[in-house]
Amino acid sequence: MLTCRQFLDELSDYLDEKTDPDLRSKLEQHISDCPNCWVICDTTKKTIRIYKGMDPYPIPADMHARLMTALEHKMAKKG
């Protein structure tokens, strides 16, 4: 039996259908037994479906510049 933590660790691969059949079966069993994980999975599926159906919306240039600066600072600290 999988724990909720194990389920969450595998959720992305599960939704991308990248899990092997045995693990997929265990994940689906967990979803059917655990209402909390079922809600997380269902909500995530719906969010992805909505996101994929949206047209791209460019962010304003000033926000893009601030984001890039913040990312550059973050990456510089990791290096």
C-alpha positions in Angstrom: 0.0 0.0 0.0 1.3 3.4 -1.0 1.5 6.3 1.4 0.1 9.7 0.4 3.6 11.0 0.3 4.6 8.3 -2.2 1.5 9.0 -4.2 2.4 12.7 -4.4 6.0 11.9 -5.4 4.6 10.0 -8.4 1.7 12.2 -9.3 3.5 14.1 -12.1 4.6 10.9 -13.8 1.2 9.3 -13.3 -0.6 12.3 -15.0 2.0 12.2 -17.8 1.4 8.5 -18.1 5.0 7.7 -17.6 4.7 5.1 -14.8 5.1 1.4 -15.4 1.8 -0.6 -15.3 2.5 -2.1 -11.9 3.1 1.3 -10.2 0.2 2.8 -12.1 -2.1 0.1 -10.7 -0.9 0.9 -7.2 -1.4 4.6 -7.7 -4.9 4.0 -9.0 -5.7 1.8 -6.0 -4.4 4.5 -3.7 -6.7 7.1 -5.4 -9.7 4.8 -5.0 -8.9 4.3 -1.3 -7.8 7.9 -0.3 -10.3 10.7 -0.8 -7.7 13.4 -0.2 -5.4 12.1 -2.9 -8.3 11.6 -5.2 -9.2 15.3 -4.8 -5.6 16.4 -5.4 -5.3 14.2 -8.5 -8.7 15.3 -9.9 -8.0 19.0 -9.3 -4.6 18.7 -10.9 -6.0 17.0 -13.9 -8.7 19.7 -14.3 -6.1 22.5 -13.8 -3.9 21.0 -16.5 -6.9 20.7 -18.9 -7.9 24.3 -18.3 -4.3 25.5 -18.7 -3.8 23.7 -22.0 -7.0 25.2 -23.3 -5.9 28.8 -22.7 -4.3 31.1 -25.2 -0.9 32.4 -24.3 -0.9 35.8 -22.7 2.3 37.7 -22.8 3.4 39.3 -19.5 4.2 43.0 -19.5 7.8 43.9 -20.4 8.6 45.4 -17.0 7.3 42.3 -15.2 9.3 40.1 -17.5 12.5 42.1 -16.8 12.0 41.9 -13.0 11.4 38.2 -13.3 14.5 37.6 -15.3 16.6 39.7 -12.9 15.2 37.7 -9.9 16.0 34.5 -11.7 19.5 35.6 -12.5 20.1 36.5 -8.9 18.7 33.2 -7.7 20.9 31.2 -10.1 24.0 33.3 -9.2 23.5 32.4 -5.5 23.4 28.7 -6.4 26.6 28.8 -8.4 
